[in-house]
């Protein structure tokens, strides 16, 4: 879905490292990054090259909301989303600061959102979630 939305305006990586600093190279579930002519052959994307990070959380919700949010916020990642599969919600972290993020908004699956760097794109949260299984 993100590949189709961003087209040739950004690159979308799945479980590929980003370089937060010399000691931290997490592998987010999804990273939308600035296009690099060498496809990041010489370095991993750095915070200034990252438009959006998305973590998909089921059992990792607390870790993604606390530990990862603090690391991403401290590094200046402006737009960090945690897709809470169990509760069918999206946690949106913005306004990075030294101790994490100053803003966390929780959106229901019926809501939609636009990435900071791509305000014209409207993404329905339900479209990011797996379909409901009926009994």
C-alpha positions as CSV (number, residue, x, y, z in Angstrom):
1,X,0.0,0.0,0.0
2,X,2.8,2.5,0.9
3,X,4.7,1.6,-2.3
4,X,1.7,2.6,-4.3
5,X,1.1,5.8,-2.3
6,X,4.6,7.2,-2.4
7,X,5.5,6.0,-5.9
8,X,8.8,7.6,-6.9
9,X,8.7,10.2,-4.1
10,X,10.3,7.9,-1.5
11,X,11.6,4.4,-0.9
12,X,9.8,1.9,1.4
13,X,11.9,-0.6,3.2
14,X,10.8,-3.6,5.2
15,X,12.9,-4.8,8.2
16,X,16.0,-2.9,6.9
17,X,18.4,-1.1,9.3
18,X,18.4,2.6,9.9
19,X,21.3,4.3,11.6
20,X,20.1,6.3,14.6
21,X,23.7,6.8,15.8
22,X,27.0,4.9,16.0
23,X,25.6,2.4,18.5
24,X,22.0,1.9,17.3
25,X,20.8,0.4,14.1
26,X,17.2,-0.8,14.6
27,X,15.3,-2.7,11.9
28,X,11.8,-1.2,11.9
29,X,9.0,-3.2,10.3
30,X,8.6,-0.4,7.7
31,X,10.7,2.7,7.0
32,X,9.7,5.3,4.4
33,X,12.9,7.1,3.5
34,X,14.4,9.6,1.1
35,X,15.4,8.0,-2.2
36,X,19.1,7.4,-2.4
37,X,20.7,7.1,-5.9
38,X,22.9,4.3,-4.7
39,X,20.0,2.6,-2.8
40,X,21.9,3.0,0.5
41,X,24.8,0.8,-0.6
42,X,27.3,2.9,1.3
43,X,25.2,3.6,4.5
44,X,21.9,2.9,6.2
45,X,19.3,5.7,6.2
46,X,19.9,8.2,8.9
47,X,17.2,10.2,10.8
48,X,17.5,13.1,8.4
49,X,16.6,10.7,5.5
50,X,13.7,9.0,7.3
51,X,10.2,10.3,6.6
52,X,8.2,7.7,8.6
53,X,8.7,4.6,10.7
54,X,6.0,2.1,11.3
55,X,6.2,-0.8,13.8
56,X,3.6,-3.5,13.7
57,X,2.9,-4.5,17.3
58,X,1.1,-7.5,18.7
59,X,3.2,-8.8,21.6
60,X,5.7,-6.0,21.3
61,X,3.3,-3.1,22.0
62,X,4.9,-2.0,25.2
63,X,8.5,-2.2,23.8
64,X,7.5,-0.3,20.7
65,X,5.6,2.4,22.6
66,X,8.3,2.9,25.3
67,X,11.8,1.8,24.3
68,X,11.7,2.3,20.6
69,X,9.7,5.5,20.8
70,X,12.3,6.9,23.1
71,X,15.1,6.0,20.8
72,X,13.4,7.2,17.6
73,X,12.3,10.5,19.3
74,X,15.7,11.2,20.7
75,X,17.1,10.7,17.2
76,X,14.7,13.2,15.7
77,X,12.4,10.9,13.7
78,X,9.5,13.2,13.2
79,X,6.8,10.6,12.4
80,X,6.6,7.3,14.2
81,X,3.6,5.0,14.1
82,X,2.9,1.8,16.1
83,X,0.1,-0.3,14.5
84,X,-1.5,-2.0,17.5
85,X,-2.9,-5.1,15.8
86,X,-4.6,-6.5,19.0
87,X,-6.6,-3.4,19.7
88,X,-6.9,-2.4,16.1
89,X,-5.5,1.1,16.7
90,X,-2.7,3.3,15.5
91,X,-0.5,5.0,18.0
92,X,1.0,8.2,16.3
93,X,4.1,9.7,17.8
94,X,5.2,13.2,16.8
95,X,7.1,16.1,18.1
96,X,10.4,14.3,18.9
97,X,12.3,15.4,22.0
98,X,15.3,14.3,24.0
99,X,13.2,12.0,26.1
100,X,11.0,10.5,23.3
101,X,8.0,12.2,21.9
102,X,5.9,15.1,23.2
103,X,2.8,13.9,21.4
104,X,1.1,10.5,21.2
105,X,-2.3,10.2,19.7
106,X,-4.2,6.9,19.5
107,X,-6.5,6.6,16.4
108,X,-9.3,4.0,16.1
109,X,-9.4,1.7,13.0
110,X,-12.2,3.8,11.6
111,X,-9.9,6.9,11.4
112,X,-7.4,7.9,8.7
113,X,-4.1,9.7,8.8
114,X,-1.6,11.5,6.6
115,X,2.2,11.2,7.1
116,X,3.8,14.5,8.0
117,X,6.0,14.5,4.8
118,X,3.1,13.5,2.6
119,X,0.1,15.5,3.8
120,X,-1.9,14.9,0.5
121,X,-1.9,11.1,1.2
122,X,-4.9,9.9,3.3
123,X,-4.3,6.4,4.7
124,X,-7.2,4.5,6.3
125,X,-6.1,2.7,9.4
126,X,-8.4,-0.2,8.7
127,X,-6.5,-0.8,5.4
128,X,-3.3,-1.3,7.3
129,X,-4.8,-3.9,9.6
130,X,-5.5,-7.6,8.9
131,X,-9.1,-8.4,8.1
132,X,-11.3,-9.3,11.0
133,X,-12.0,-13.1,11.2
134,X,-15.6,-13.9,11.8
135,X,-16.6,-16.9,13.8
